[in-house]
Amino acid sequence: MAQSSCDAAGTGNVAGGCMSTTDKQTPVRREDTWDIEAIFPDVASWQRELEVVRGLIPSLAAFAGTVLQSARALGAFLHQADEASERVERLRSYAYLRFHGDTGDAEAKKLMEQVSVLSAELATATSFFEPEVLSALPAQVANLIKSDESLRVYQYRFSEIERARPHTLSLEVEATLAQLYPLRSIPEDVRTSIHDAEMQFANVEVRGERKTLGHGNYDQFLTDPDRDVRRRAYLSYTDGYLSRLASLGEALSKEATTAHLFSKVRKFGSVFDARMYHENYTPEVFWSVVNTCADHRHLLQRYFRVRAKLLGVSRIAEYDLMAPLSKNAPSVPYAQACELVCESLAPLGADYVSVAREGLTSRRWVDVYPRPRKYSNAFSAGSYLTQPYILMNYSPTIAEVGTLTHELGHSMHSLYANASQPSCYAGYSMSAAETASNLNQVLLRAHLFAQGDRELEIAALEEAFFFVHRYLFVMPNLARLEYTLHSAYAAGSPLGYREICDLTCEIFGQGYGDAVEFEPSRLGSKWAQFCHLYSPFYTFQYAIGISAAMAIGGRIINGDSVALRQYMQFLKAGGSRPPLEIFKIIDLDFTTSEPLINAFKVVAGYVERLEKLTGL
């Protein structure tokens, strides 16, 4: 996908309604599903487009050996290659949405496989391009660009090709790697099959009724006011993972294997080096983020202790992390959630709000509610040639309103970037993506705080800590975990699943300190809940994103018109510059720890606000 996120609330899932084992499924209303027909009206149309795009590939391959003969040839290749890529991504979007709407849909799986093959064919046919460019003198390429104004937009693209020189291989090897690239996703495909289609959990007794537990509704149990319900759901859910740790561990081991092999072939010293290169960050930025978050874990522990007092327990357990702090938490139906979100986005201007409102309602960007076999996470997806699409598993809580506006932030980011950039720059870094999504949440909290309703304010703080815990605690901990995981593999001592569990327990246990009670075996299985580990070393970028959002969001809330203008430029920039340069648009420098330190000052303010509201 051009833009997609593996975001979710809580432990890696988005809340959904509890469903009785005896309940019949409520019919799915068309208006509550995404408008996938806007991409292709049916599978037959999709198949016809697949063959049309396949027919474009030979003409692209024919450019080999001639692409630098003239500015006209270079421009023709780049424009045709971009068009083919855009159309492949549109095909992928349709298949991706079909599959994630029903992970048991065999036809959708076949479509995913077909577009993966097509993508590999296109990559193979165009794999000559970078080696051919690098075989020429830099001055020759520069002169071609200067001679044709339409090529100047590609200057950053060519600078990235030059940056890749040490890791670009011969024509033959590049073509082989392009053919092998679909193998890269096999470990995650195996994990998805186990996790979403095969894993089952024991039913949970809720006030005398046996209810079905699944990925899509787990958070609903964790927000139940009855501690016994939360505990039983937690035990059932973690039992499901404990029973599949060996197979999930094998999938993660294969991820480490393939990541290591592809990195080694590309002449990187490690998977870590490869990912820092591809993400355009330095190891110093990575460790600054991970260590700054670790240095401030006392703030989260302070919050955990406040939570324990409010819940009337001496120490919270893991299953209390999402327990409601108010007995009168507001219930927010989806239509009201859309209205709240749009009201909160007013500081971004009428045009932004108008487009967002249409997307949430009449344009059917959102697949709203949970259902059997539907993918369990929330995400925003789409491509350069499609409208955005948002997957939710909505339940009527403020936390879910936060998830909705978060994913909407991704979708609006894509719209602005797509409208302002050529497709080669429309994609953006994960850290930039998480800035746009978290900025929407910062605005939502400010809007809710301003209502003067104590219960609403407590709910807004719960939503804030929900994501603070995830982005400034869980994700940096996962980053530290995967660094050790991949380092051990590179050293010839790969970790087995039991060792991964021990390491997970150690890292998260240090973060919890004495503020959270846990069973080592269950805490140790936490790694298995996260698909993020199948995209090595991008989890640390979540902390960058939320920190940037708190900084620019605070300025926008205070009426800073310069900040608003900068933020719109940030959205429109897409991936047209390295991420550290993109952040300079909004006056943030992540080569220092200052933005992270300032974010924790905001977190401290949240803790103090909660203490004041609750009289602690």
BATORSE-123912 format. One record per residue (C-alpha): residue in three letters; x, y, z. Coordinates in steps of 0.25 Angstrom, whole numbers, padded with zeros to 4 digits, always signed. Layout:
! residues N
alaXYZ...
This chain:
! residues 616
met+0000+0000+0000ala+0005+0014-0003gln+0000+0019+0011ser-0004+0009+0022ser-0002+0008+0037cys-0003-0004+0046asp-0009+0005+0057ala-0018+0000+0068ala-0022+0003+0081gly-0018-0003+0094thr-0010-0016+0092gly-0011-0017+0077asn-0026-0017+0075val-0037-0007+0073ala-0049-0008+0082gly-0061-0014+0077gly-0075-0019+0083cys-0076-0031+0091met-0084-0041+0084ser-0092-0052+0091thr-0090-0066+0086thr-0105-0067+0084asp-0106-0054+0077lys-0109-0053+0062gln-0100-0044+0054thr-0106-0031+0051pro-0107-0029+0036val-0096-0019+0031arg-0102-0006+0025arg-0096-0001+0013glu-0093+0013+0018asp-0085+0006+0029thr-0075+0000+0019trp-0065+0006+0011asp-0068+0010-0004ile-0058-0001-0010glu-0066+0000-0023ala-0060+0014-0025ile-0047+0007-0029phe-0053-0004-0037pro-0068-0008-0039asp-0065-0023-0038val-0054-0033-0039ala-0056-0035-0054ser-0052-0020-0056trp-0040-0022-0046gln-0035-0034-0055arg-0036-0026-0068glu-0028-0015-0062leu-0018-0025-0057glu-0016-0030-0071val-0015-0016-0077val-0004-0012-0067arg+0003-0025-0070gly+0003-0021-0084leu+0011-0008-0081ile+0023-0016-0075pro+0030-0020-0088ser+0031-0005-0093leu+0037-0001-0080ala+0047-0012-0080ala+0051-0008-0095phe+0057+0005-0089ala+0068-0003-0083gly+0081+0002-0089thr+0075+0015-0095val+0069+0022-0083leu+0081+0032-0083gln+0082+0035-0097ser+0074+0047-0097ala+0065+0056-0087arg+0053+0051-0095ala+0056+0037-0093leu+0059+0039-0078gly+0046+0047-0076ala+0038+0036-0084phe+0043+0025-0076leu+0040+0032-0063his+0026+0036-0066gln+0022+0023-0071ala+0029+0016-0060asp+0021+0025-0050glu+0008+0022-0057ala+0010+0007-0057ser+0013+0008-0042glu+0001+0016-0039arg-0008+0006-0046val-0001-0006-0039glu-0004+0001-0025arg-0018+0004-0029leu-0020-0011-0032arg-0013-0014-0019ser-0022-0005-0011tyr-0035-0012-0016ala-0029-0026-0013tyr-0024-0021+0001leu-0037-0015+0005arg-0045-0027+0000phe-0035-0036+0008his-0035-0028+0021gly-0051-0027+0021asp-0051-0042+0021thr-0038-0049+0024gly-0044-0062+0021asp-0048-0058+0007ala-0041-0068-0002glu-0043-0060-0015ala-0037-0047-0008lys-0025-0055-0004lys-0023-0059-0019leu-0024-0045-0023met-0014-0041-0013glu-0005-0052-0019gln-0007-0047-0033val-0004-0033-0030ser+0009-0037-0023val+0013-0045-0035leu+0010-0033-0044ser+0018-0024-0035ala+0030-0033-0036glu+0029-0033-0051leu+0029-0018-0052ala+0040-0017-0042thr+0048-0027-0050ala+0046-0020-0063thr+0050-0007-0057ser+0062-0012-0049phe+0072-0007-0059phe+0069+0007-0056glu+0077+0010-0043pro+0089+0003-0048glu+0089+0009-0062val+0088+0023-0055leu+0099+0020-0046ser+0108+0015-0058ala+0108+0029-0064leu+0116+0041-0059pro+0108+0050-0049ala+0110+0061-0058gln+0103+0054-0070val+0091+0052-0062ala+0091+0066-0056asn+0092+0072-0071leu+0080+0063-0075ile+0072+0069-0063lys+0076+0083-0066ser+0072+0082-0081asp+0058+0078-0078glu+0049+0086-0068ser+0040+0074-0067leu+0051+0066-0061arg+0055+0076-0050val+0044+0070-0041tyr+0052+0057-0040gln+0065+0064-0034tyr+0062+0058-0020arg+0059+0045-0026phe+0073+0045-0033ser+0080+0049-0021glu+0074+0037-0014ile+0079+0028-0025glu+0093+0034-0023arg+0092+0032-0008ala+0088+0017-0011arg+0101+0015-0019pro+0108+0006-0009his+0096-0003-0008thr+0092-0003-0022leu+0096-0016-0029ser+0099-0021-0044leu+0087-0021-0054glu+0086-0037-0052val+0086-0037-0037glu+0076-0025-0037ala+0067-0033-0046thr+0068-0045-0038leu+0065-0038-0025ala+0053-0031-0031gln+0047-0045-0034leu+0050-0050-0020tyr+0044-0038-0013pro+0030-0045-0011leu+0038-0055-0002arg+0040-0043+0008ser+0025-0043+0012ile+0024-0058+0014pro+0027-0058+0029glu+0017-0047+0032asp+0007-0054+0023val+0009-0067+0032arg+0007-0058+0045thr-0006-0052+0039ser-0012-0066+0036ile-0009-0071+0050his-0013-0058+0057asp-0025-0054+0050ala-0031-0066+0043glu-0027-0078+0053met-0025-0073+0067gln-0037-0075+0076phe-0040-0071+0090ala-0049-0077+0101asn-0062-0070+0103val-0063-0060+0115glu-0074-0060+0125val-0080-0046+0127arg-0090-0044+0137gly-0095-0058+0135glu-0094-0059+0120arg-0084-0066+0112lys-0078-0056+0102thr-0069-0058+0090leu-0055-0052+0091gly-0047-0048+0079his-0036-0039+0074gly-0047-0029+0069asn-0054-0028+0083tyr-0043-0031+0093asp-0042-0016+0097gln-0057-0016+0100phe-0055-0026+0111leu-0042-0018+0116thr-0051-0006+0118asp-0062-0013+0125pro-0064-0007+0139asp-0064-0021+0146arg-0049-0025+0149asp-0053-0040+0149val-0058-0039+0135arg-0045-0031+0131arg-0036-0042+0137arg-0044-0054+0131ala-0043-0047+0117tyr-0028-0044+0119leu-0025-0059+0123ser-0033-0064+0112tyr-0026-0055+0102thr-0012-0057+0107asp-0015-0072+0107gly-0018-0072+0092tyr-0004-0066+0090leu+0003-0075+0100ser-0003-0087+0092arg+0003-0082+0079leu+0016-0076+0083ala+0024-0087+0076ser+0018-0084+0062leu+0018-0069+0064gly+0032-0070+0069glu+0036-0078+0056ala+0029-0067+0048leu+0037-0056+0054ser+0050-0065+0053lys+0047-0065+0038glu+0045-0050+0038ala+0059-0049+0044thr+0065-0058+0034thr+0059-0051+0022ala+0062-0038+0027his+0077-0042+0030leu+0079-0048+0016phe+0073-0036+0008ser+0081-0026+0017lys+0094-0035+0015val+0092-0036+0000arg+0090-0020-0001lys+0104-0019+0006phe+0098-0014+0020gly+0105-0018+0032ser+0092-0021+0039val+0077-0021+0038phe+0078-0009+0047asp+0088-0001+0038ala+0079-0005+0026arg+0066+0001+0033met+0073+0013+0037tyr+0078+0016+0023his+0064+0013+0017glu+0057+0021+0027asn+0067+0032+0026tyr+0070+0033+0040thr+0083+0032+0048pro+0086+0022+0059glu+0088+0034+0068val+0073+0038+0066phe+0068+0024+0068trp+0076+0023+0082ser+0072+0037+0086val+0057+0033+0084val+0058+0020+0091asn+0067+0025+0103thr+0059+0038+0105cys+0046+0030+0106ala+0053+0020+0116asp+0058+0032+0124his+0044+0037+0126arg+0037+0024+0129his+0035+0029+0143leu+0024+0038+0138leu+0016+0026+0133gln+0019+0019+0146arg+0013+0031+0153tyr+0001+0030+0144phe-0001+0016+0147arg-0001+0019+0162val-0011+0029+0160arg-0019+0019+0153ala-0018+0009+0164lys-0023+0019+0174leu-0035+0023+0165leu-0038+0008+0163gly-0037+0005+0178val-0026-0005+0177ser-0012-0005+0183arg-0006-0008+0170ile-0012-0009+0156ala-0010-0022+0147glu-0008-0022+0132tyr-0023-0024+0130asp-0026-0011+0138leu-0018-0002+0128met-0031+0001+0121ala-0041+0000+0132pro-0051+0012+0132leu-0047+0023+0142ser-0061+0028+0143lys-0074+0021+0146asn-0081+0031+0136ala-0072+0030+0124pro-0079+0036+0112ser-0085+0027+0101val-0082+0033+0087pro-0090+0027+0075tyr-0082+0027+0062ala-0090+0039+0056gln-0087+0047+0069ala-0072+0043+0068cys-0072+0048+0054glu-0078+0061+0059leu-0068+0062+0070val-0056+0060+0061cys-0060+0070+0051glu-0063+0081+0062ser-0049+0078+0068leu-0042+0080+0055ala-0048+0094+0053pro-0034+0100+0056leu-0029+0094+0043gly-0038+0102+0035ala-0052+0101+0028asp-0046+0094+0015tyr-0039+0083+0024val-0052+0081+0032ser-0061+0080+0020val-0053+0069+0013ala-0052+0061+0025arg-0067+0062+0028glu-0070+0057+0014gly-0060+0046+0016leu-0066+0041+0029thr-0080+0042+0023ser-0085+0043+0009arg-0072+0038+0002arg-0071+0025+0011trp-0056+0025+0014val-0059+0017+0027asp-0062+0002+0029val-0068+0005+0043tyr-0072-0007+0051pro-0065-0021+0055arg-0070-0034+0049pro-0065-0048+0048arg-0052-0050+0040lys-0050-0035+0039tyr-0036-0030+0041ser-0034-0027+0056asn-0026-0014+0055ala-0029+0000+0051phe-0023+0006+0039ser-0023+0016+0028ala-0020+0011+0014gly-0021+0016-0001ser-0013+0019-0012tyr-0009+0031-0021leu-0021+0028-0031thr-0032+0025-0020gln-0039+0032-0009pro-0034+0029+0005tyr-0040+0017+0013ile-0041+0015+0028leu-0043+0002+0035met-0049+0003+0049asn-0055-0007+0059tyr-0063+0004+0065ser-0070+0004+0079pro-0076+0016+0086thr-0064+0021+0094ile-0056+0033+0094ala-0044+0024+0092glu-0050+0020+0079val-0053+0034+0075gly-0038+0037+0077thr-0035+0025+0068leu-0044+0030+0057thr-0038+0044+0057his-0024+0038+0057glu-0027+0030+0045leu-0034+0041+0038gly-0021+0049+0040his-0014+0039+0032ser-0024+0040+0021met-0024+0055+0021his-0009+0054+0020ser-0010+0045+0008leu-0020+0054+0001tyr-0011+0067+0003ala+0002+0060-0001asn-0005+0053-0013ala-0011+0066-0018ser+0003+0074-0016gln+0013+0064-0021pro+0016+0054-0032ser+0014+0040-0028cys+0028+0037-0026tyr+0028+0047-0014ala+0014+0045-0009gly+0018+0034+0001tyr+0023+0039+0014ser+0031+0034+0026met+0025+0027+0037ser+0029+0038+0047ala+0022+0049+0038ala+0010+0040+0037glu+0009+0039+0052thr+0010+0054+0053ala-0002+0056+0045ser-0010+0045+0052asn-0006+0049+0066leu-0008+0064+0063asn-0023+0061+0061gln-0023+0055+0074val-0017+0067+0081leu-0028+0075+0075leu-0039+0066+0080arg-0033+0066+0094ala-0033+0081+0094his-0047+0081+0089leu-0052+0072+0100phe-0044+0079+0111ala-0051+0092+0107gln-0065+0086+0109gly-0065+0088+0124asp-0070+0074+0127arg-0063+0066+0137glu-0066+0052+0132leu-0063+0056+0118glu-0050+0062+0122ile-0046+0049+0130ala-0050+0041+0117ala-0041+0050+0109leu-0029+0048+0118glu-0032+0033+0118glu-0031+0034+0103ala-0018+0042+0104phe-0011+0032+0113phe-0016+0021+0104phe-0008+0026+0093val+0004+0032+0101his+0005+0018+0107arg+0006+0012+0093tyr+0015+0022+0086leu+0024+0026+0097phe+0025+0013+0105val+0021+0001+0097met+0027+0005+0083pro+0040+0009+0089asn+0041-0004+0097leu+0038-0012+0084ala+0049-0004+0077arg+0059-0008+0088leu+0054-0023+0087glu+0056-0024+0072tyr+0070-0018+0073thr+0074-0029+0082leu+0066-0039+0074his+0073-0035+0060ser+0087-0033+0067ala+0086-0047+0073tyr+0082-0053+0059ala+0094-0045+0052ala+0104-0051+0063gly+0100-0065+0059ser+0092-0067+0072pro+0077-0066+0068leu+0067-0065+0079gly+0057-0075+0081tyr+0043-0072+0085arg+0045-0075+0100glu+0057-0065+0100ile+0049-0054+0093cys+0038-0056+0103asp+0049-0054+0114leu+0054-0042+0108thr+0040-0036+0106cys+0037-0038+0121glu+0050-0032+0125ile+0049-0020+0116phe+0034-0017+0119gly+0036-0021+0134gln+0047-0010+0135gly+0037+0000+0130tyr+0026-0004+0139gly+0035-0004+0151asp+0027-0007+0164ala+0015+0000+0158val+0008-0011+0150glu+0006-0025+0155phe+0009-0036+0144glu+0011-0051+0142pro+0024-0052+0135ser+0019-0063+0125arg+0008-0054+0120leu+0015-0041+0120gly+0026-0049+0112ser+0017-0053+0101lys+0013-0038+0098trp+0023-0038+0086ala+0014-0048+0079gln+0002-0037+0079phe+0009-0028+0069cys+0010-0028+0054his+0020-0017+0055leu+0032-0026+0057tyr+0030-0030+0043ser+0035-0016+0038pro+0048-0016+0046phe+0052-0003+0053tyr+0040+0006+0050thr+0033+0006+0063phe+0043+0016+0069gln+0036+0026+0059tyr+0023+0026+0067ala+0030+0034+0078ile+0035+0044+0068gly+0021+0046+0062ile+0014+0048+0075ser+0025+0057+0080ala+0024+0066+0067ala+0009+0066+0068met+0009+0071+0082ala+0018+0082+0078ile+0012+0087+0066gly-0002+0084+0071gly+0000+0093+0084arg+0004+0104+0075ile-0008+0103+0066ile-0017+0102+0078asn-0012+0115+0083gly-0015+0122+0070asp-0002+0122+0063ser-0005+0125+0049val+0010+0123+0045ala+0009+0109+0051leu-0004+0106+0043arg+0003+0110+0030gln+0015+0102+0033tyr+0007+0090+0037met-0001+0090+0023gln+0013+0091+0016phe+0017+0079+0024leu+0005+0071+0020lys+0007+0075+0005ala+0022+0072+0005gly+0019+0057+0006gly+0033+0050+0004ser+0039+0060-0005arg+0051+0062+0005pro+0057+0053+0016pro+0049+0053+0029leu+0058+0061+0037glu+0057+0072+0027ile+0042+0070+0026phe+0041+0073+0041lys+0049+0086+0040ile+0037+0091+0032ile+0030+0091+0046asp+0042+0096+0053leu+0046+0083+0060asp+0060+0077+0060phe+0060+0062+0064thr+0075+0061+0064thr+0074+0066+0078ser+0065+0060+0089glu+0058+0073+0092pro+0045+0070+0085leu+0044+0057+0092ile+0047+0064+0106asn+0036+0074+0103ala+0026+0063+0099phe+0028+0057+0113lys+0025+0071+0119val+0012+0070+0112val+0010+0056+0118ala+0014+0062+0132gly+0003+0072+0130tyr-0007+0061+0127val-0003+0054+0140glu-0005+0067+0148arg-0018+0070+0141leu-0023+0056+0145glu-0019+0057+0159lys-0025+0070+0160leu-0039+0066+0154thr-0039+0054+0163gly-0034+0060+0176leu-0022+0052+0177
